[in-house]
């Protein structure tokens, strides 16, 4: 399942979104911070829910 990294040109917020494999990629992305409908993809990476992020516990939930 790919993870899309998105950026909003209106407020500068960056965020991530999952798109289920086999699903149609959205043509409009909505910024989760300001609600702008101009957000767009910066990059795509393979999703691994058990990847340890810096400062994370390794459980994949982001709880730290």
mmJSON file of the N, C-alpha and C atoms, coordinates in Angstrom:
{"data_MODEL":{"atom_site":{
"group_PDB":["ATOM","ATOM","ATOM","ATOM","ATOM","ATOM","ATOM","ATOM","ATOM","ATOM","ATOM","ATOM","ATOM","ATOM","ATOM","ATOM","ATOM","ATOM","ATOM","ATOM","ATOM","ATOM","ATOM","ATOM","ATOM","ATOM","ATOM","ATOM","ATOM","ATOM","ATOM","ATOM","ATOM","ATOM","ATOM","ATOM","ATOM","ATOM","ATOM","ATOM","ATOM","ATOM","ATOM","ATOM","ATOM","ATOM","ATOM","ATOM","ATOM","ATOM","ATOM","ATOM","ATOM","ATOM","ATOM","ATOM","ATOM","ATOM","ATOM","ATOM","ATOM","ATOM","ATOM","ATOM","ATOM","ATOM","ATOM","ATOM","ATOM","ATOM","ATOM","ATOM","ATOM","ATOM","ATOM","ATOM","ATOM","ATOM","ATOM","ATOM","ATOM","ATOM","ATOM","ATOM","ATOM","ATOM","ATOM","ATOM","ATOM","ATOM","ATOM","ATOM","ATOM","ATOM","ATOM","ATOM","ATOM","ATOM","ATOM","ATOM","ATOM","ATOM","ATOM","ATOM","ATOM","ATOM","ATOM","ATOM","ATOM","ATOM","ATOM","ATOM","ATOM","ATOM","ATOM","ATOM","ATOM","ATOM","ATOM","ATOM","ATOM","ATOM","ATOM","ATOM","ATOM","ATOM","ATOM","ATOM","ATOM","ATOM","ATOM","ATOM","ATOM","ATOM","ATOM","ATOM","ATOM","ATOM","ATOM","ATOM","ATOM","ATOM","ATOM","ATOM","ATOM","ATOM","ATOM","ATOM","ATOM","ATOM","ATOM","ATOM","ATOM","ATOM","ATOM","ATOM","ATOM","ATOM","ATOM","ATOM","ATOM","ATOM","ATOM","ATOM","ATOM","ATOM","ATOM","ATOM","ATOM","ATOM","ATOM","ATOM","ATOM","ATOM","ATOM","ATOM","ATOM","ATOM","ATOM","ATOM","ATOM","ATOM","ATOM","ATOM","ATOM","ATOM","ATOM","ATOM","ATOM","ATOM","ATOM","ATOM"],
"id":[1,2,3,4,5,6,7,8,9,10,11,12,13,14,15,16,17,18,19,20,21,22,23,24,25,26,27,28,29,30,31,32,33,34,35,36,37,38,39,40,41,42,43,44,45,46,47,48,49,50,51,52,53,54,55,56,57,58,59,60,61,62,63,64,65,66,67,68,69,70,71,72,73,74,75,76,77,78,79,80,81,82,83,84,85,86,87,88,89,90,91,92,93,94,95,96,97,98,99,100,101,102,103,104,105,106,107,108,109,110,111,112,113,114,115,116,117,118,119,120,121,122,123,124,125,126,127,128,129,130,131,132,133,134,135,136,137,138,139,140,141,142,143,144,145,146,147,148,149,150,151,152,153,154,155,156,157,158,159,160,161,162,163,164,165,166,167,168,169,170,171,172,173,174,175,176,177,178,179,180,181,182,183,184,185,186,187,188,189,190,191,192],
"type_symbol":["N","C","C","N","C","C","N","C","C","N","C","C","N","C","C","N","C","C","N","C","C","N","C","C","N","C","C","N","C","C","N","C","C","N","C","C","N","C","C","N","C","C","N","C","C","N","C","C","N","C","C","N","C","C","N","C","C","N","C","C","N","C","C","N","C","C","N","C","C","N","C","C","N","C","C","N","C","C","N","C","C","N","C","C","N","C","C","N","C","C","N","C","C","N","C","C","N","C","C","N","C","C","N","C","C","N","C","C","N","C","C","N","C","C","N","C","C","N","C","C","N","C","C","N","C","C","N","C","C","N","C","C","N","C","C","N","C","C","N","C","C","N","C","C","N","C","C","N","C","C","N","C","C","N","C","C","N","C","C","N","C","C","N","C","C","N","C","C","N","C","C","N","C","C","N","C","C","N","C","C","N","C","C","N","C","C","N","C","C","N","C","C"],
"label_atom_id":["N","CA","C","N","CA","C","N","CA","C","N","CA","C","N","CA","C","N","CA","C","N","CA","C","N","CA","C","N","CA","C","N","CA","C","N","CA","C","N","CA","C","N","CA","C","N","CA","C","N","CA","C","N","CA","C","N","CA","C","N","CA","C","N","CA","C","N","CA","C","N","CA","C","N","CA","C","N","CA","C","N","CA","C","N","CA","C","N","CA","C","N","CA","C","N","CA","C","N","CA","C","N","CA","C","N","CA","C","N","CA","C","N","CA","C","N","CA","C","N","CA","C","N","CA","C","N","CA","C","N","CA","C","N","CA","C","N","CA","C","N","CA","C","N","CA","C","N","CA","C","N","CA","C","N","CA","C","N","CA","C","N","CA","C","N","CA","C","N","CA","C","N","CA","C","N","CA","C","N","CA","C","N","CA","C","N","CA","C","N","CA","C","N","CA","C","N","CA","C","N","CA","C","N","CA","C","N","CA","C","N","CA","C","N","CA","C","N","CA","C","N","CA","C"],
"label_alt_id":[null,null,null,null,null,null,null,null,null,null,null,null,null,null,null,null,null,null,null,null,null,null,null,null,null,null,null,null,null,null,null,null,null,null,null,null,null,null,null,null,null,null,null,null,null,null,null,null,null,null,null,null,null,null,null,null,null,null,null,null,null,null,null,null,null,null,null,null,null,null,null,null,null,null,null,null,null,null,null,null,null,null,null,null,null,null,null,null,null,null,null,null,null,null,null,null,null,null,null,null,null,null,null,null,null,null,null,null,null,null,null,null,null,null,null,null,null,null,null,null,null,null,null,null,null,null,null,null,null,null,null,null,null,null,null,null,null,null,null,null,null,null,null,null,null,null,null,null,null,null,null,null,null,null,null,null,null,null,null,null,null,null,null,null,null,null,null,null,null,null,null,null,null,null,null,null,null,null,null,null,null,null,null,null,null,null,null,null,null,null,null,null],
"label_comp_id":["UNK","UNK","UNK","UNK","UNK","UNK","UNK","UNK","UNK","UNK","UNK","UNK","UNK","UNK","UNK","UNK","UNK","UNK","UNK","UNK","UNK","UNK","UNK","UNK","UNK","UNK","UNK","UNK","UNK","UNK","UNK","UNK","UNK","UNK","UNK","UNK","UNK","UNK","UNK","UNK","UNK","UNK","UNK","UNK","UNK","UNK","UNK","UNK","UNK","UNK","UNK","UNK","UNK","UNK","UNK","UNK","UNK","UNK","UNK","UNK","UNK","UNK","UNK","UNK","UNK","UNK","UNK","UNK","UNK","UNK","UNK","UNK","UNK","UNK","UNK","UNK","UNK","UNK","UNK","UNK","UNK","UNK","UNK","UNK","UNK","UNK","UNK","UNK","UNK","UNK","UNK","UNK","UNK","UNK","UNK","UNK","UNK","UNK","UNK","UNK","UNK","UNK","UNK","UNK","UNK","UNK","UNK","UNK","UNK","UNK","UNK","UNK","UNK","UNK","UNK","UNK","UNK","UNK","UNK","UNK","UNK","UNK","UNK","UNK","UNK","UNK","UNK","UNK","UNK","UNK","UNK","UNK","UNK","UNK","UNK","UNK","UNK","UNK","UNK","UNK","UNK","UNK","UNK","UNK","UNK","UNK","UNK","UNK","UNK","UNK","UNK","UNK","UNK","UNK","UNK","UNK","UNK","UNK","UNK","UNK","UNK","UNK","UNK","UNK","UNK","UNK","UNK","UNK","UNK","UNK","UNK","UNK","UNK","UNK","UNK","UNK","UNK","UNK","UNK","UNK","UNK","UNK","UNK","UNK","UNK","UNK","UNK","UNK","UNK","UNK","UNK","UNK"],
"label_asym_id":["A","A","A","A","A","A","A","A","A","A","A","A","A","A","A","A","A","A","A","A","A","A","A","A","A","A","A","A","A","A","A","A","A","A","A","A","A","A","A","A","A","A","A","A","A","A","A","A","A","A","A","A","A","A","A","A","A","A","A","A","A","A","A","A","A","A","A","A","A","A","A","A","A","A","A","A","A","A","A","A","A","A","A","A","A","A","A","A","A","A","A","A","A","A","A","A","A","A","A","A","A","A","A","A","A","A","A","A","A","A","A","A","A","A","A","A","A","A","A","A","A","A","A","A","A","A","A","A","A","A","A","A","A","A","A","A","A","A","A","A","A","A","A","A","A","A","A","A","A","A","A","A","A","A","A","A","A","A","A","A","A","A","A","A","A","A","A","A","A","A","A","A","A","A","A","A","A","A","A","A","A","A","A","A","A","A","A","A","A","A","A","A"],
"label_entity_id":["1","1","1","1","1","1","1","1","1","1","1","1","1","1","1","1","1","1","1","1","1","1","1","1","1","1","1","1","1","1","1","1","1","1","1","1","1","1","1","1","1","1","1","1","1","1","1","1","1","1","1","1","1","1","1","1","1","1","1","1","1","1","1","1","1","1","1","1","1","1","1","1","1","1","1","1","1","1","1","1","1","1","1","1","1","1","1","1","1","1","1","1","1","1","1","1","1","1","1","1","1","1","1","1","1","1","1","1","1","1","1","1","1","1","1","1","1","1","1","1","1","1","1","1","1","1","1","1","1","1","1","1","1","1","1","1","1","1","1","1","1","1","1","1","1","1","1","1","1","1","1","1","1","1","1","1","1","1","1","1","1","1","1","1","1","1","1","1","1","1","1","1","1","1","1","1","1","1","1","1","1","1","1","1","1","1","1","1","1","1","1","1"],
"label_seq_id":[1,1,1,2,2,2,3,3,3,4,4,4,5,5,5,6,6,6,7,7,7,8,8,8,9,9,9,10,10,10,11,11,11,12,12,12,13,13,13,14,14,14,15,15,15,16,16,16,17,17,17,18,18,18,19,19,19,20,20,20,21,21,21,22,22,22,23,23,23,24,24,24,25,25,25,26,26,26,27,27,27,28,28,28,29,29,29,30,30,30,31,31,31,32,32,32,33,33,33,34,34,34,35,35,35,36,36,36,37,37,37,38,38,38,39,39,39,40,40,40,41,41,41,42,42,42,43,43,43,44,44,44,45,45,45,46,46,46,47,47,47,48,48,48,49,49,49,50,50,50,51,51,51,52,52,52,53,53,53,54,54,54,55,55,55,56,56,56,57,57,57,58,58,58,59,59,59,60,60,60,61,61,61,62,62,62,63,63,63,64,64,64],
"pdbx_PDB_ins_code":[null,null,null,null,null,null,null,null,null,null,null,null,null,null,null,null,null,null,null,null,null,null,null,null,null,null,null,null,null,null,null,null,null,null,null,null,null,null,null,null,null,null,null,null,null,null,null,null,null,null,null,null,null,null,null,null,null,null,null,null,null,null,null,null,null,null,null,null,null,null,null,null,null,null,null,null,null,null,null,null,null,null,null,null,null,null,null,null,null,null,null,null,null,null,null,null,null,null,null,null,null,null,null,null,null,null,null,null,null,null,null,null,null,null,null,null,null,null,null,null,null,null,null,null,null,null,null,null,null,null,null,null,null,null,null,null,null,null,null,null,null,null,null,null,null,null,null,null,null,null,null,null,null,null,null,null,null,null,null,null,null,null,null,null,null,null,null,null,null,null,null,null,null,null,null,null,null,null,null,null,null,null,null,null,null,null,null,null,null,null,null,null],
"Cartn_x":[0.856,0.0,0.904,0.798,1.676,1.265,2.263,2.05,2.45,1.522,1.778,2.163,3.257,3.621,3.103,2.303,1.63,2.064,1.969,2.299,1.223,0.931,-0.059,0.674,0.432,1.093,0.529,-0.663,-1.281,-0.746,-0.556,-0.11,1.248,1.776,3.08,3.057,1.876,1.74,2.085,2.827,3.076,2.411,1.877,1.181,1.224,0.8,0.836,-0.557,-0.744,-2.026,-1.786,-2.615,-2.56,-3.572,-3.204,-4.146,-4.114,-5.252,-5.326,-4.883,-4.129,-3.66,-4.859,-4.822,-5.919,-6.977,-6.92,-7.873,-7.391,-8.307,-7.97,-7.304,-6.229,-5.529,-6.393,-6.597,-7.432,-6.903,-7.819,-7.421,-7.367,-8.046,-8.031,-7.618,-6.601,-6.146,-6.5,-7.037,-7.433,-6.429,-5.91,-4.955,-5.631,-4.985,-5.549,-5.401,-4.643,-4.469,-5.392,-5.42,-6.179,-7.403,-7.531,-8.693,-8.574,-7.435,-7.228,-7.348,-7.91,-8.048,-6.922,-5.83,-4.699,-3.494,-3.629,-2.51,-2.164,-0.925,-0.496,0.653,0.888,1.936,3.341,4.177,5.61,6.371,5.951,6.622,5.709,6.095,5.35,6.354,5.994,6.87,6.019,6.65,5.921,5.607,4.415,3.996,4.466,5.059,5.419,4.965,3.819,3.273,4.159,5.174,6.033,7.394,7.513,8.757,8.937,10.123,10.414,10.78,10.077,10.375,11.237,12.028,12.863,12.01,12.421,11.717,10.494,10.22,9.042,9.325,8.265,8.402,8.594,8.402,8.542,7.228,6.156,4.867,4.161,4.646,4.071,2.935,2.535,1.377,1.764,3.027,3.452,3.31,3.062,2.83,4.119,5.263,6.521,6.981],
"Cartn_y":[-1.164,0.0,1.23,2.083,3.253,4.361,5.02,6.19,7.409,8.317,9.543,10.639,11.325,12.499,13.702,14.524,15.638,16.959,18.008,19.35,20.319,21.288,22.319,23.605,24.106,25.349,26.585,26.474,27.623,27.873,26.79,26.997,26.339,25.546,24.921,23.629,23.196,21.973,20.75,19.799,18.525,17.425,16.436,15.341,14.113,12.982,11.713,11.143,10.369,9.728,8.358,7.402,6.07,5.994,5.315,5.017,3.507,2.881,1.422,0.941,-0.135,-0.693,-1.073,-0.705,-0.984,0.11,1.048,2.163,3.266,4.063,5.191,6.276,6.829,7.918,9.172,9.879,11.081,12.133,12.851,13.963,15.26,15.31,16.471,15.996,16.649,16.347,17.545,17.3,18.372,18.443,19.63,19.832,19.559,18.757,18.412,19.547,20.595,21.717,22.891,23.302,24.512,24.239,23.013,22.673,23.037,23.582,23.936,22.689,22.848,21.736,21.747,22.458,22.559,21.731,20.919,20.084,19.089,18.665,17.737,16.861,15.767,14.816,15.392,15.042,15.338,14.075,12.934,11.667,10.523,9.318,8.104,7.088,6.362,5.317,4.12,2.968,1.767,1.868,1.479,1.565,0.335,0.54,-0.53,-0.075,-0.577,-0.086,-0.346,-1.181,-1.497,-0.828,0.123,0.864,1.782,1.772,2.661,4.032,5.036,6.413,7.014,8.033,8.662,9.08,8.651,8.999,8.139,7.197,6.357,5.113,4.407,3.199,1.96,2.083,0.928,0.23,0.678,0.023,0.524,1.611,2.129,3.106,3.359,4.222,5.685,5.995,7.363,7.861,6.936,7.35,7.787,7.458,7.904,6.976],
"Cartn_z":[0.0,0.0,0.0,-1.012,-1.066,-0.099,0.431,1.281,0.458,0.302,-0.443,0.538,0.262,1.044,0.268,0.936,0.286,0.889,0.109,0.581,0.117,0.952,0.621,0.231,-0.976,-1.386,-0.689,-0.107,0.549,1.952,2.754,4.139,4.432,3.49,3.68,4.483,4.928,5.719,4.875,5.453,4.791,5.608,4.922,5.592,4.705,5.249,4.525,4.386,3.325,3.08,2.461,2.831,2.236,1.106,0.045,-1.032,-1.191,-0.97,-1.046,-2.43,-2.456,-3.715,-4.573,-5.824,-6.733,-6.766,-5.814,-5.783,-6.714,-7.162,-8.011,-7.164,-7.67,-6.971,-7.073,-5.958,-5.986,-6.96,-7.58,-8.455,-7.667,-6.504,-5.622,-4.231,-3.678,-2.327,-1.453,-0.271,0.645,1.798,2.05,3.138,4.478,5.304,6.611,7.627,7.291,8.217,7.887,6.617,6.275,5.407,4.903,4.093,2.62,2.215,0.816,-0.059,-1.229,-2.162,-3.192,-2.877,-3.805,-3.366,-2.313,-1.856,-2.964,-2.984,-4.016,-3.549,-4.277,-3.908,-4.044,-3.073,-3.141,-3.487,-2.891,-3.155,-2.752,-3.172,-2.849,-2.34,-1.265,-0.741,-0.349,-0.268,0.159,1.641,2.005,3.409,4.165,5.307,6.226,7.6,8.075,9.341,10.552,10.41,11.547,11.447,10.547,10.41,11.607,12.169,13.288,12.75,13.181,12.799,13.901,13.56,14.59,15.776,16.959,18.176,18.446,17.542,17.69,18.5,18.86,19.673,18.809,17.488,16.614,16.35,17.002,16.812,15.557,14.952,13.724,13.936,15.181,15.405,15.627,15.756,15.968,17.402,18.344,19.729,20.423,19.812,20.397,21.416],
"occupancy":[1.0,1.0,1.0,1.0,1.0,1.0,1.0,1.0,1.0,1.0,1.0,1.0,1.0,1.0,1.0,1.0,1.0,1.0,1.0,1.0,1.0,1.0,1.0,1.0,1.0,1.0,1.0,1.0,1.0,1.0,1.0,1.0,1.0,1.0,1.0,1.0,1.0,1.0,1.0,1.0,1.0,1.0,1.0,1.0,1.0,1.0,1.0,1.0,1.0,1.0,1.0,1.0,1.0,1.0,1.0,1.0,1.0,1.0,1.0,1.0,1.0,1.0,1.0,1.0,1.0,1.0,1.0,1.0,1.0,1.0,1.0,1.0,1.0,1.0,1.0,1.0,1.0,1.0,1.0,1.0,1.0,1.0,1.0,1.0,1.0,1.0,1.0,1.0,1.0,1.0,1.0,1.0,1.0,1.0,1.0,1.0,1.0,1.0,1.0,1.0,1.0,1.0,1.0,1.0,1.0,1.0,1.0,1.0,1.0,1.0,1.0,1.0,1.0,1.0,1.0,1.0,1.0,1.0,1.0,1.0,1.0,1.0,1.0,1.0,1.0,1.0,1.0,1.0,1.0,1.0,1.0,1.0,1.0,1.0,1.0,1.0,1.0,1.0,1.0,1.0,1.0,1.0,1.0,1.0,1.0,1.0,1.0,1.0,1.0,1.0,1.0,1.0,1.0,1.0,1.0,1.0,1.0,1.0,1.0,1.0,1.0,1.0,1.0,1.0,1.0,1.0,1.0,1.0,1.0,1.0,1.0,1.0,1.0,1.0,1.0,1.0,1.0,1.0,1.0,1.0,1.0,1.0,1.0,1.0,1.0,1.0,1.0,1.0,1.0,1.0,1.0,1.0],
"B_iso_or_equiv":[0.0,0.0,0.0,0.0,0.0,0.0,0.0,0.0,0.0,0.0,0.0,0.0,0.0,0.0,0.0,0.0,0.0,0.0,0.0,0.0,0.0,0.0,0.0,0.0,0.0,0.0,0.0,0.0,0.0,0.0,0.0,0.0,0.0,0.0,0.0,0.0,0.0,0.0,0.0,0.0,0.0,0.0,0.0,0.0,0.0,0.0,0.0,0.0,0.0,0.0,0.0,0.0,0.0,0.0,0.0,0.0,0.0,0.0,0.0,0.0,0.0,0.0,0.0,0.0,0.0,0.0,0.0,0.0,0.0,0.0,0.0,0.0,0.0,0.0,0.0,0.0,0.0,0.0,0.0,0.0,0.0,0.0,0.0,0.0,0.0,0.0,0.0,0.0,0.0,0.0,0.0,0.0,0.0,0.0,0.0,0.0,0.0,0.0,0.0,0.0,0.0,0.0,0.0,0.0,0.0,0.0,0.0,0.0,0.0,0.0,0.0,0.0,0.0,0.0,0.0,0.0,0.0,0.0,0.0,0.0,0.0,0.0,0.0,0.0,0.0,0.0,0.0,0.0,0.0,0.0,0.0,0.0,0.0,0.0,0.0,0.0,0.0,0.0,0.0,0.0,0.0,0.0,0.0,0.0,0.0,0.0,0.0,0.0,0.0,0.0,0.0,0.0,0.0,0.0,0.0,0.0,0.0,0.0,0.0,0.0,0.0,0.0,0.0,0.0,0.0,0.0,0.0,0.0,0.0,0.0,0.0,0.0,0.0,0.0,0.0,0.0,0.0,0.0,0.0,0.0,0.0,0.0,0.0,0.0,0.0,0.0,0.0,0.0,0.0,0.0,0.0,0.0],
"pdbx_formal_charge":[null,null,null,null,null,null,null,null,null,null,null,null,null,null,null,null,null,null,null,null,null,null,null,null,null,null,null,null,null,null,null,null,null,null,null,null,null,null,null,null,null,null,null,null,null,null,null,null,null,null,null,null,null,null,null,null,null,null,null,null,null,null,null,null,null,null,null,null,null,null,null,null,null,null,null,null,null,null,null,null,null,null,null,null,null,null,null,null,null,null,null,null,null,null,null,null,null,null,null,null,null,null,null,null,null,null,null,null,null,null,null,null,null,null,null,null,null,null,null,null,null,null,null,null,null,null,null,null,null,null,null,null,null,null,null,null,null,null,null,null,null,null,null,null,null,null,null,null,null,null,null,null,null,null,null,null,null,null,null,null,null,null,null,null,null,null,null,null,null,null,null,null,null,null,null,null,null,null,null,null,null,null,null,null,null,null,null,null,null,null,null,null],
"auth_seq_id":[1,1,1,2,2,2,3,3,3,4,4,4,5,5,5,6,6,6,7,7,7,8,8,8,9,9,9,10,10,10,11,11,11,12,12,12,13,13,13,14,14,14,15,15,15,16,16,16,17,17,17,18,18,18,19,19,19,20,20,20,21,21,21,22,22,22,23,23,23,24,24,24,25,25,25,26,26,26,27,27,27,28,28,28,29,29,29,30,30,30,31,31,31,32,32,32,33,33,33,34,34,34,35,35,35,36,36,36,37,37,37,38,38,38,39,39,39,40,40,40,41,41,41,42,42,42,43,43,43,44,44,44,45,45,45,46,46,46,47,47,47,48,48,48,49,49,49,50,50,50,51,51,51,52,52,52,53,53,53,54,54,54,55,55,55,56,56,56,57,57,57,58,58,58,59,59,59,60,60,60,61,61,61,62,62,62,63,63,63,64,64,64],
"auth_comp_id":["UNK","UNK","UNK","UNK","UNK","UNK","UNK","UNK","UNK","UNK","UNK","UNK","UNK","UNK","UNK","UNK","UNK","UNK","UNK","UNK","UNK","UNK","UNK","UNK","UNK","UNK","UNK","UNK","UNK","UNK","UNK","UNK","UNK","UNK","UNK","UNK","UNK","UNK","UNK","UNK","UNK","UNK","UNK","UNK","UNK","UNK","UNK","UNK","UNK","UNK","UNK","UNK","UNK","UNK","UNK","UNK","UNK","UNK","UNK","UNK","UNK","UNK","UNK","UNK","UNK","UNK","UNK","UNK","UNK","UNK","UNK","UNK","UNK","UNK","UNK","UNK","UNK","UNK","UNK","UNK","UNK","UNK","UNK","UNK","UNK","UNK","UNK","UNK","UNK","UNK","UNK","UNK","UNK","UNK","UNK","UNK","UNK","UNK","UNK","UNK","UNK","UNK","UNK","UNK","UNK","UNK","UNK","UNK","UNK","UNK","UNK","UNK","UNK","UNK","UNK","UNK","UNK","UNK","UNK","UNK","UNK","UNK","UNK","UNK","UNK","UNK","UNK","UNK","UNK","UNK","UNK","UNK","UNK","UNK","UNK","UNK","UNK","UNK","UNK","UNK","UNK","UNK","UNK","UNK","UNK","UNK","UNK","UNK","UNK","UNK","UNK","UNK","UNK","UNK","UNK","UNK","UNK","UNK","UNK","UNK","UNK","UNK","UNK","UNK","UNK","UNK","UNK","UNK","UNK","UNK","UNK","UNK","UNK","UNK","UNK","UNK","UNK","UNK","UNK","UNK","UNK","UNK","UNK","UNK","UNK","UNK","UNK","UNK","UNK","UNK","UNK","UNK"],
"auth_asym_id":["A","A","A","A","A","A","A","A","A","A","A","A","A","A","A","A","A","A","A","A","A","A","A","A","A","A","A","A","A","A","A","A","A","A","A","A","A","A","A","A","A","A","A","A","A","A","A","A","A","A","A","A","A","A","A","A","A","A","A","A","A","A","A","A","A","A","A","A","A","A","A","A","A","A","A","A","A","A","A","A","A","A","A","A","A","A","A","A","A","A","A","A","A","A","A","A","A","A","A","A","A","A","A","A","A","A","A","A","A","A","A","A","A","A","A","A","A","A","A","A","A","A","A","A","A","A","A","A","A","A","A","A","A","A","A","A","A","A","A","A","A","A","A","A","A","A","A","A","A","A","A","A","A","A","A","A","A","A","A","A","A","A","A","A","A","A","A","A","A","A","A","A","A","A","A","A","A","A","A","A","A","A","A","A","A","A","A","A","A","A","A","A"],
"auth_atom_id":["N","CA","C","N","CA","C","N","CA","C","N","CA","C","N","CA","C","N","CA","C","N","CA","C","N","CA","C","N","CA","C","N","CA","C","N","CA","C","N","CA","C","N","CA","C","N","CA","C","N","CA","C","N","CA","C","N","CA","C","N","CA","C","N","CA","C","N","CA","C","N","CA","C","N","CA","C","N","CA","C","N","CA","C","N","CA","C","N","CA","C","N","CA","C","N","CA","C","N","CA","C","N","CA","C","N","CA","C","N","CA","C","N","CA","C","N","CA","C","N","CA","C","N","CA","C","N","CA","C","N","CA","C","N","CA","C","N","CA","C","N","CA","C","N","CA","C","N","CA","C","N","CA","C","N","CA","C","N","CA","C","N","CA","C","N","CA","C","N","CA","C","N","CA","C","N","CA","C","N","CA","C","N","CA","C","N","CA","C","N","CA","C","N","CA","C","N","CA","C","N","CA","C","N","CA","C","N","CA","C","N","CA","C","N","CA","C","N","CA","C","N","CA","C"],
"pdbx_PDB_model_num":[1,1,1,1,1,1,1,1,1,1,1,1,1,1,1,1,1,1,1,1,1,1,1,1,1,1,1,1,1,1,1,1,1,1,1,1,1,1,1,1,1,1,1,1,1,1,1,1,1,1,1,1,1,1,1,1,1,1,1,1,1,1,1,1,1,1,1,1,1,1,1,1,1,1,1,1,1,1,1,1,1,1,1,1,1,1,1,1,1,1,1,1,1,1,1,1,1,1,1,1,1,1,1,1,1,1,1,1,1,1,1,1,1,1,1,1,1,1,1,1,1,1,1,1,1,1,1,1,1,1,1,1,1,1,1,1,1,1,1,1,1,1,1,1,1,1,1,1,1,1,1,1,1,1,1,1,1,1,1,1,1,1,1,1,1,1,1,1,1,1,1,1,1,1,1,1,1,1,1,1,1,1,1,1,1,1,1,1,1,1,1,1]
}}}
